[in-house]
Amino acid sequence: MSLFAKEKKSFFGRLSEKIADAVMARASVDEDLMDELEEILITSDIGMETTMNIMEGLREKIKSRNITEPAGVTGALKEIMIALVDKGQRQELCADSPLIILVIGVNGGGKTTTIGKLAHRLKKEGRSVMLAAADTFRAAAAEQLAIWGERNGVNVVRHQEGADPSAVIFDAIQSAKAKNIDVLICDTAGRLQNKKNLMDELAKMNRVIDREFPQAARENLLVLDATTGKNAVSQAQEFGSVANITGIVITKLDGTAKGGIAVTVADQFDMPIKFIGVGEGIDDLKEFVPQEFIGGIFDE
């Protein structure tokens, strides 16, 4: 059974049903079927450019394999979509220690919750964790992170609201080094005045990390809310232009999300998706497994 079996009523169920209905309604593989599949993908937040890539690949497979039965189209479509989202070893979170993870994303996208769930996951794996509340611009951000820290039994380094985020990073690094912490997870501001401010702030944080902890491995994880659809694509583009994103976390795939954003981001930005959020529980941050994710679309 697919990891996403419980999500059949949301993105996976709706898309699976639409694809199945389109295929079963046809007696042969024709342009009407291709047009319908194209429309289904576009309206599932997969987007025009990625849909065109998928359909081009599908037509090539149909021709090269001489697929004449509509049922055969489903398998070819699944192969193409898996290939788009599968980034191989890049999909895996760095296993090195010490490791510093900067978590980036807009406010309201599930960034702080993701940090809490990730800390829980890493602790279950036997790694020691510390959190840094470097989002000092949003009211209550540090308090939210402190609640997650208490829930997970991990220390949280924080300053007062409005403090220099890089100063928080500095203090957190000193504490993590003194305590031999395996993973330091840093929250960052979700919104600054403009792109230049964001770029300058991230650059300053990176300079502090490079200077104070050059031996640490690095991850920059971008958190995207699946329910925001095309806005999430814009966020991937904006944050990707100011930070070296090493991985994506897609949140809120348990609700009304169309979920195609995962396919689009992986294709258009060549960014590996490392985790997905599929519920409110502390264990509902799952590793992204391309075969299972796409299998969920095809009702497996």
C-alpha positions in Angstrom: 0.0 0.0 0.0 1.2 3.5 -0.9 2.4 5.8 1.9 -0.3 8.2 0.5 -3.2 5.8 0.7 -4.9 7.9 3.4 -4.7 11.0 1.2 -6.8 9.6 -1.6 -9.6 12.1 -1.0 -7.2 15.0 -1.6 -4.7 15.6 -4.5 -3.9 11.9 -5.1 -7.5 10.7 -5.2 -8.8 13.5 -7.4 -6.0 13.3 -10.0 -6.0 9.5 -9.9 -9.7 9.4 -10.7 -9.4 12.0 -13.4 -6.6 10.1 -15.2 -8.4 6.8 -14.8 -11.7 8.2 -16.1 -9.9 9.8 -19.1 -8.2 6.5 -20.0 -11.2 4.2 -19.5 -13.4 6.5 -21.6 -11.3 6.0 -24.7 -11.3 3.0 -27.0 -7.9 4.0 -28.6 -5.0 6.3 -28.1 -5.8 9.5 -29.9 -5.4 13.3 -29.7 -8.6 13.7 -27.7 -7.1 11.6 -25.0 -3.8 13.6 -25.1 -5.7 16.8 -24.9 -7.7 15.6 -21.9 -4.7 14.4 -20.1 -3.0 17.7 -20.8 -5.9 19.6 -19.3 -6.0 17.3 -16.2 -2.3 17.9 -15.5 -2.5 21.7 -15.9 -5.5 22.0 -13.6 -3.7 20.0 -10.9 -1.2 22.8 -10.4 1.5 21.0 -12.4 1.7 24.1 -14.6 1.9 24.7 -18.4 5.7 24.3 -18.9 6.0 21.1 -16.9 2.8 19.7 -18.5 4.3 20.3 -21.9 7.4 18.5 -20.9 5.4 15.6 -19.6 3.2 15.4 -22.7 6.2 15.6 -25.1 7.7 12.7 -23.3 4.5 10.8 -23.3 4.0 11.2 -27.1 7.6 9.9 -27.6 7.0 6.8 -25.5 3.7 6.1 -27.2 5.4 6.3 -30.6 8.6 4.3 -29.6 6.6 1.6 -27.8 3.8 1.5 -30.3 1.2 1.9 -27.5 -2.2 1.6 -29.0 -4.3 0.7 -25.9 -5.3 3.6 -23.6 -4.4 1.4 -20.6 -0.7 1.5 -21.7 -0.7 5.3 -21.6 -1.0 5.2 -17.8 2.2 3.3 -17.2 4.1 5.5 -19.6 2.8 8.6 -17.9 3.8 7.3 -14.5 7.4 6.6 -15.7 7.8 10.1 -17.0 6.5 11.8 -13.8 8.8 9.6 -11.6 11.8 10.6 -13.8 10.9 14.3 -13.4 10.8 14.3 -9.6 13.5 11.7 -8.8 16.8 13.4 -8.0 18.6 10.4 -6.7 21.0 10.8 -3.8 20.2 14.6 -3.7 16.8 13.6 -2.3 18.5 12.5 1.0 19.1 14.8 3.9 22.9 15.2 4.6 23.9 12.5 7.1 27.2 14.2 8.1 27.7 15.7 11.6 28.0 18.5 12.5 25.3 19.8 10.2 23.7 23.2 10.0 20.3 23.5 8.4 18.9 26.9 7.4 15.1 26.6 7.0 13.8 29.3 4.6 10.3 30.2 3.4 7.5 32.7 3.7 5.4 33.2 6.9 2.4 30.9 7.1 3.9 28.1 5.0 4.6 25.8 7.9 8.2 26.6 8.4 8.3 26.5 12.2 6.2 23.4 12.4 8.5 21.7 9.9 11.5 22.6 12.1 9.8 21.0 15.1 8.9 17.8 13.1 12.4 17.6 11.6 13.9 17.9 15.1 11.7 15.1 16.3 12.7 13.0 13.3 16.4 13.6 13.7 16.2 12.8 17.4 14.5 9.5 16.7 17.5 8.7 14.4 19.8 9.2 17.4 21.2 12.6 16.4 21.5 15.4 18.9 19.7 18.6 17.8 19.6 22.3 18.7 17.3 25.0 17.4 18.2 28.7 16.6 15.3 31.2 16.6 16.8 33.5 13.9 13.4 34.8 12.7 13.5 37.8 15.0 11.2 39.9 12.8 7.9 38.1 13.3 6.2 38.4 16.6 5.9 35.1 18.5 8.2 33.3 16.1 10.7 32.5 18.9 7.9 31.5 21.3 6.6 29.0 18.7 10.0 27.5 18.2 10.5 27.4 22.0 7.3 25.3 22.3 8.6 22.9 19.7 12.0 22.8 21.5 10.3 21.9 24.8 8.1 19.3 23.1 11.2 17.6 21.6 13.5 18.1 24.6 16.0 20.2 22.7 17.6 23.5 23.5 16.5 26.7 21.6 18.9 29.6 21.3 16.9 32.9 21.1 17.2 36.6 21.5 14.6 39.3 21.9 12.3 40.3 19.1 14.0 42.6 16.6 17.5 41.4 17.4 20.1 40.7 14.7 19.4 37.3 13.3 23.0 36.7 12.6 23.8 37.3 16.2 21.4 34.5 17.1 23.2 32.2 14.6 26.5 33.2 16.1 25.4 32.3 19.7 23.8 29.1 18.5 26.9 28.0 16.8 29.0 28.6 19.9 26.6 26.6 22.0 26.3 23.8 19.5 30.1 23.5 19.3 30.4 23.5 23.1 27.8 20.7 23.4 29.0 18.7 20.4 25.5 18.9 18.8 25.1 16.9 15.7 22.5 19.1 13.9 21.7 22.8 14.4 18.5 23.8 12.7 18.0 27.6 12.2 14.7 29.3 11.6 15.0 32.4 9.4 12.7 35.4 8.6 9.9 34.6 6.2 9.6 38.1 4.9 11.8 41.1 4.8 11.2 44.5 3.1 12.5 43.4 -0.3 14.6 40.9 -2.1 17.8 42.8 -1.4 17.2 42.8 2.3 16.5 39.0 2.2 19.6 38.4 0.2 21.8 40.6 2.5 20.4 38.8 5.6 21.0 35.3 4.2 24.5 36.3 3.0 25.3 37.7 6.4 24.2 34.4 8.1 26.2 32.4 5.7 29.3 34.5 6.4 28.9 33.9 10.2 28.5 30.2 9.6 31.5 30.0 7.3 33.6 31.9 9.7 32.5 30.3 13.0 31.8 26.7 11.9 33.6 26.1 8.6 33.8 22.3 9.2 30.0 21.9 9.4 28.0 20.4 6.6 25.2 22.6 5.2 21.6 22.3 4.1 19.3 25.1 3.0 15.8 23.8 3.0 13.0 25.8 1.4 9.5 25.2 2.8 6.6 25.5 0.3 2.9 25.3 1.1 1.2 23.0 -1.4 -2.1 24.7 -1.0 -0.7 28.0 -2.5 -0.2 26.4 -5.9 1.4 28.8 -8.4 2.5 31.1 -5.6 4.8 28.3 -4.3 6.4 28.2 -7.8 7.1 32.0 -7.5 8.5 31.5 -4.0 10.9 28.7 -5.3 12.1 31.1 -8.0 12.5 34.1 -5.6 14.3 32.2 -2.8 16.3 30.2 -5.3 17.7 33.5 -6.7 19.1 34.6 -3.3 20.0 31.3 -1.6 21.7 28.0 -2.6 18.6 25.8 -2.0 19.7 22.2 -1.3 16.2 20.8 -0.8 12.5 21.4 -0.7 9.9 20.6 2.0 6.3 20.5 0.7 3.8 21.1 3.5 0.0 20.7 3.8 -0.4 17.8 1.4 -3.2 16.5 3.6 -5.8 19.1 2.9 -7.1 20.7 -0.3 -3.7 20.9 -1.9 -3.6 19.9 -5.6 -0.1 18.8 -5.0 1.2 19.2 -8.6 3.5 21.9 -7.2 5.9 19.1 -6.2 6.2 17.9 -9.8 6.6 21.5 -11.1 9.3 22.6 -8.7 11.3 19.4 -9.2 11.1 19.8 -12.9 11.5 23.6 -13.5 14.0 24.3 -10.8 15.8 21.0 -10.6 15.4 21.1 -6.8 15.2 17.8 -4.9 12.2 17.4 -2.6 13.5 15.9 0.6 10.4 15.9 2.8 6.6 16.3 2.6 4.1 17.2 5.3 1.0 14.9 5.2 -0.7 15.8 8.5 -0.7 17.7 11.8 1.0 14.9 13.9 4.6 15.2 14.9 5.4 12.1 12.9 3.7 13.4 9.7 6.9 14.7 8.1 7.8 12.0 5.6 10.8 11.4 3.5 9.9 12.1 -0.1 10.0 8.9 -2.1 9.4 9.6 -5.8 8.0 6.1 -6.6 5.5 6.3 -3.7 4.5 9.9 -4.4 3.8 9.3 -8.1 2.4 5.9 -7.2 -0.1 7.7 -5.0 -1.3 9.6 -8.1 -1.9 6.3 -9.9 -3.8 4.7 -7.0 -1.1 2.3 -5.9 
